Amino acid sequence: MQDRDTRGNERMPFTKKNYIMMLVGVAVIILGFVLMSGGGDHTATYFDESIFSHRRITLAPIVVILGFIVVGVAIMKRFKADNN
């Protein structure tokens, strides 16, 4: 069992900066999925080539991966605690 003195010195695992970075990362991930979405009407007689656009094939997955990297860094990074 821990002493009362050592229990009071523990700090929270995440600071405000960690949470802000996580929110930015989630926003980037959502942006990537929005970039992947869309497309025209697909009927039996017409095929829309826009699903093979540069934005959907290349840009959007890169944006999603960058968002996951930002979230990972936000979880792993240790910021100094603000003692205001």
Phi, psi and omega in degrees: 000142182276151175289160178294329181292317182285330179293327179287340181272354178291148179240163180293146182291330180241143175258181179298324179295322177299315181294322178295317178296322178295318178296321177296318178297317178296321177296321178293321178297315178298319177300319178298319178290327175294321177295330179284335187282175177104196181119161181271187178284134178251115177244176181290338183255350184225132177245126182271120182283355185292345178289345179259023182287159179301323182297317183278328185274323187246306188294311184298314177297325177295319179295319179296316180296319176298322177298318177294325177295318179298318179295319178298318178295321179297326179284321186276333186287136175254112173268153176289140182289136175276116179258075181271000000 
